[in-house]
Amino acid sequence: MLLVNNVKLELGRDEKDLKKILEKRLRHPVKSYQIKKRSLDARKQPFYVYSLLVEIDNEEKYLGKDISLYEKEDLDPPYKVRNATCIVAGYGPSGIFAAYRLCQAGFKVKVFEKGKRIKEREKDVETFFKKGILSEESNVQFGEGGAGTFSDAKLTTRIKDKYIDYILDIFIKHGANAAIRYENHAHIGTDEVRVIIEKITDHLIEKGVEFHFAEAMEEILFDEDRKIYGIKTNKGEYTCDHLLIGIGHSAYQSVMMLKEKGVFIEKKDIAIGFRVEHLQSLIDQRQTKGLVESANEYFLRYKGEKGVYSFCMCPGGIVIPAMSDKNTIVTNGMSYAARDSMIANSAILIQIYKEEFADGYEYLQNIERMAYDHSKSYRALSQNIADFMKGDLNPLIFDSTYPLGTVLYDFNQFFKKDDLMIVKEALKDFDRKIPGFIDQGIMVGPETRSSCPVRIKRDETYQSINTKELYPMGEGAGYGGGIMSCALDGIRIANALILRYEQI
Ligand SMILES: Cc1cc2nc3c(=O)[nH]c(=O)nc-3n(C[C@H](O)[C@H](O)[C@H](O)COP(=O)(O)OP(=O)(O)OC[C@H]3O[C@@H](n4cnc5c(N)ncnc54)[C@H](O)[C@@H]3O)c2cc1C
């Protein structure tokens, strides 16, 4: 098979024309082709750029610029019945994909997830979004599928890794649109990802994985050599040979427990800020001159004394309350597969270095509590961006999509003096890149959970550096930030274990 890169197609042209374009370029009929990657080049006159997998006779004859041989690698692990039990604590992307791969390789896998299954979790989240009654155990952060479930389910990552295809194949096998394999900024949407994750769980149950929902790991158990032999939960004690923890960035209590147990944990940099909202039509017009009608994204970065950047941009989405603790406010973004809210939102964040705080969790929680104290409810803080720039406070130019409503707040009080100046410079820069960004936008916040403030340090075998058979993974351990990077980290851990047993 050939991999043919850099095949261009004008917007509005039928994708079926790719065959004609290919045959013209190769000057030979092709037997079949499949899209490997598609991206939009919107720098001038926008067009799509494709990488295609092509079947053609005498492949070698066509090798050259942008054309190479391609062979699909079988990435499934070797299966053997392995006499070892792995406990996976936390069932977000890292836990899901570690459990999946370990089960495929023949390990005995037990999953412990603090939150509930999706159907019940949906009810709790809806009660919160509609009535402002928060469950601290079952919410946007906690439950089957982890933090990525009530999300945009964008599958973007800057990481290049062959296991990305393995992950996408699992999503597709359980119902995702096959286009996620080749879309440059693939997106599933919260409605569809929920169904897919339920199917993955059902598949794992069928394959013998033991699931314990609404059962949180409360303590790790280890012997005098600091070698893990099990966990204690709110319901009982369980033994294992290996403990994988993928507890996410909101599991403050579990991190405190690990610290008390002497597990080596270090501080890491974080970021704080707010969400901005604009009419999606403003972004579409700027990004593709209106030629691609909906769901255009932006990625903005300002390099001042500190970095300020857009993060987790949700075209056609809504801003949601994403807290897991009572009397706090945290915003984030979510969208449905159709991305049809007509509003674009994105976090705008400034870096906070680890030297700037003693305890990152406390630092973030103080912000989240301050927001609640100002709001006196779960309504988020809000301001017109133009007012923020001038230090003014006027009614919002349009209503935020945040379901619980907002209260006005002057974000000039939110940042330290130096950071405030940098954020304002960044917004001016973003306004040059997307004219109207300031005057036509509102801000809603605070946004505090974009990255975890700690890293549970691991060695080259992926185990904790001072606790044997403890495998920290994903965002809460400081090794990922996003669905794909955390899923990849789960696979990395599973592979490390598989390799150990292959060598025995
Ligand atoms: C609203 C929202 C939207 C997002 N949108 C996107 C997006 O579009 N694209 C993207 O790439 N990323 C997105 N993210 C980020 C992404 O969801 C996370 O980076 C990812 O889910 C982290 O995966 P994880 O496996 O490390 O942990 P998590 O997904 O956080 O999962 C951790 C799980 O562990 C459980 N847990 C915690 N403590 C315990 C315990 N003691 N015992 C048992 N279980 C426990 C929790 O209940 C949770 O289910 C979004 C996040 C949020 C909150």
The ligand as a Tripos MOL2 file, in Angstrom:
@<TRIPOS>MOLECULE
LIG
   53    58     1     0     0
SMALL
NO_CHARGES

@<TRIPOS>ATOM
      1 C1        -15.8080   19.5120   31.0420 C.3       1 LIG1
      2 C2        -14.5330   18.9690   30.4930 C.ar      1 LIG1
      3 C3        -14.3190   18.9900   29.1270 C.ar      1 LIG1
      4 C4        -13.1600   18.4550   28.5880 C.ar      1 LIG1
      5 N1        -13.0340   18.4110   27.2320 N.ar      1 LIG1
      6 C5        -11.9910   17.7500   26.6920 C.ar      1 LIG1
      7 C6        -11.9100   17.5470   25.2950 C.ar      1 LIG1
      8 O1        -12.8020   17.9280   24.5370 O.2       1 LIG1
      9 N2        -10.8070   16.9100   24.8070 N.ar      1 LIG1
     10 C7         -9.8140   16.4810   25.6130 C.ar      1 LIG1
     11 O2         -8.8430   15.9040   25.1200 O.2       1 LIG1
     12 N3         -9.8700   16.6440   26.9410 N.ar      1 LIG1
     13 C8        -10.9360   17.2520   27.5040 C.ar      1 LIG1
     14 N4        -11.0080   17.3920   28.8630 N.ar      1 LIG1
     15 C9         -9.8900   16.8770   29.6770 C.3       1 LIG1
     16 C10        -9.9700   15.3470   29.7770 C.3       1 LIG1
     17 O3        -11.2830   14.9700   30.0740 O.3       1 LIG1
     18 C11        -9.0030   14.8560   30.8330 C.3       1 LIG1
     19 O4         -7.7020   15.2880   30.4960 O.3       1 LIG1
     20 C12        -9.0290   13.3350   30.9200 C.3       1 LIG1
     21 O5        -10.3290   12.8680   31.1560 O.3       1 LIG1
     22 C13        -8.1060   12.8630   32.0300 C.3       1 LIG1
     23 O6         -8.1190   11.4770   32.0390 O.3       1 LIG1
     24 P1         -7.6710   10.6300   33.3150 P.3       1 LIG1
     25 O7         -7.9000    9.2130   33.0000 O.co2     1 LIG1
     26 O8         -6.3090   11.0300   33.7110 O.co2     1 LIG1
     27 O9         -8.6190   11.1060   34.5040 O.3       1 LIG1
     28 P2        -10.1600   11.4600   34.6010 P.3       1 LIG1
     29 O10       -10.8210   11.4590   33.2930 O.co2     1 LIG1
     30 O11       -10.2510   12.6880   35.4110 O.co2     1 LIG1
     31 O12       -10.7630   10.2440   35.3990 O.3       1 LIG1
     32 C14       -10.4090    9.9690   36.7160 C.3       1 LIG1
     33 C15       -11.4790    9.0730   37.3190 C.3       1 LIG1
     34 O13       -10.9820    8.6060   38.5720 O.3       1 LIG1
     35 C16       -12.0600    8.5580   39.4810 C.3       1 LIG1
     36 N5        -11.5000    8.6130   40.8380 N.ar      1 LIG1
     37 C17       -10.9600    9.6760   41.4840 C.ar      1 LIG1
     38 N6        -10.5380    9.3150   42.7030 N.ar      1 LIG1
     39 C18       -10.8160    7.9960   42.8200 C.ar      1 LIG1
     40 C19       -10.6140    7.0540   43.8520 C.ar      1 LIG1
     41 N7        -10.0380    7.3890   44.9970 N.pl3     1 LIG1
     42 N8        -11.0320    5.7800   43.6500 N.ar      1 LIG1
     43 C20       -11.6250    5.4090   42.4840 C.ar      1 LIG1
     44 N9        -11.8370    6.2740   41.4750 N.ar      1 LIG1
     45 C21       -11.4270    7.5470   41.6510 C.ar      1 LIG1
     46 C22       -12.9130    9.7540   39.1210 C.3       1 LIG1
     47 O14       -14.2350    9.5720   39.5450 O.3       1 LIG1
     48 C23       -12.7850    9.8060   37.6010 C.3       1 LIG1
     49 O15       -13.8390    9.1400   36.9760 O.3       1 LIG1
     50 C24       -12.1570   17.9280   29.4370 C.ar      1 LIG1
     51 C25       -12.3530   17.9360   30.8160 C.ar      1 LIG1
     52 C26       -13.5200   18.4360   31.3540 C.ar      1 LIG1
     53 C27       -13.7220   18.4300   32.8280 C.3       1 LIG1
@<TRIPOS>BOND
     1     1     2 1
     2     2     3 ar
     3     2    52 ar
     4     3     4 ar
     5     4     5 ar
     6     4    50 ar
     7     5     6 ar
     8     6     7 ar
     9     6    13 1
    10     7     8 2
    11     7     9 ar
    12     9    10 ar
    13    10    11 2
    14    10    12 ar
    15    12    13 ar
    16    13    14 ar
    17    14    15 1
    18    14    50 ar
    19    15    16 1
    20    16    17 1
    21    16    18 1
    22    18    19 1
    23    18    20 1
    24    20    21 1
    25    20    22 1
    26    22    23 1
    27    23    24 1
    28    24    25 2
    29    24    26 1
    30    24    27 1
    31    27    28 1
    32    28    29 2
    33    28    30 1
    34    28    31 1
    35    31    32 1
    36    32    33 1
    37    33    34 1
    38    33    48 1
    39    34    35 1
    40    35    36 1
    41    35    46 1
    42    36    37 ar
    43    36    45 ar
    44    37    38 ar
    45    38    39 ar
    46    39    40 ar
    47    39    45 ar
    48    40    41 1
    49    40    42 ar
    50    42    43 ar
    51    43    44 ar
    52    44    45 ar
    53    46    47 1
    54    46    48 1
    55    48    49 1
    56    50    51 ar
    57    51    52 ar
    58    52    53 1
@<TRIPOS>SUBSTRUCTURE
     1 LIG1         1 GROUP 0 **** ****
